[in-house]
Amino acid sequence: MACQLPGKQTIRLLFDTAYRISRIQLVFQENELERTPEFVLCWSRGIEEKPTEIVRQQYDFSPHNNTRKREEYFVDLDALTMLELRINPDISGEGAHAFLEQLRLA
């Protein structure tokens, strides 16, 4: 999934029913630009609760070597009602696009 506008992006999933999540899988894709993105994954039990950070990670994309980044996290999130993924597609601020290929929850 590519966003139309460059820059930081937020994907927020809100659930009417609380879920127990044990695994989160993310796949990012970049075929053109060499850059260093960062993402932050957070969760909460309700809209009134401040989100808790699960992971914050930076990685490097290089069109000649590394064009795909797959991350899998084993978690124990009970009563989750909100999951948020914040993506900074280029920490240098060059205005790149975010490319999230896949987001899976189990």
N, C-alpha and C positions, 0 to 999 in steps of 0.2 A: 504494500500500500504506500504510494508516494503522495506526499502532500503537494498541493498546487503552489504554495508560497514557501520561500526559503525561510530558514531561521528555526528557533525553538518551537517544539510542538508538544502538546499534552494530549494523551488519550486517557480518558477516565471512564471506567466501567462501573455503573451503579446497578445493584441488584435489589429487587423488591424483597427477595427471600435471602436470609443469611446462608452462606455456604461454608463448608470446610474444604480448604484447598491444600493439596499436598505436593503439587508439582506445577511449576510455571516454566514454559518454554518460549524463548524469544529468538527470532531469526531476523537479522538485518542484512541488507544487500547494498553494495555499491560497486558499480562497474566502471565508473569514469574518473572520479576525483580521488587524489591522495589526500587524506584528512584524518583527524582524530575526533571522533564523536564521543559523547558521554551520555549515559542514560541513568535515570533514577527510577526505581520501582518502589512504590509505597502502597500501603493498605490501611483500612480502618474497619471498625465494626459499625460505624454509623456516620452520618453526615456531620453530626455535632462533635465527633471525636477527631482530634488532630491525627493526620495520617502518620503511620510508623514506617520508617524507611526499611526496606528489605535489603536492597543492594544499590550501590552507586558504582558505576564502572566506566572506565575509559578504555578505548582500544583503537588500533590503527587500521585504516583501510589503505591498500595500495593496489591499483588496478592490475599491476603486473604480478602480485603475489597473493594478496589477501583481499578477496572481494565479498566474502560472506562471513558473518559472525553468528554463531549459534551458541546460545546460553541456555542452560537448564538448571533450575534451582529446586531443590527438595525442601519444602517448608511445612510447617504445621500451623496453618492460619484457620482458627476456629471462629465461626460466626462472621465471616467476611461479607461486607455489603458494598465495599468500594475498593477498587484496584485502580491505581493511577501509574501511568508510565510517562515520564517527562524525558524528552529527547532533545539534546543539543547536538545537531548534526555536525557541527565543527566548532571546537572550543576556541579556535583562533578568531571566530566571529566573521568568517568570510561569506556567510549567507548561503550555505549549502542546503539541500533538501534532505529531509528525513525519509529513509526507506525502510519501513518495517514490513518484512515479507510475511511474518507469521507470529501469532500470539496464541498460545495454547494453555489451557488450564485443566488440571485434573484433580 
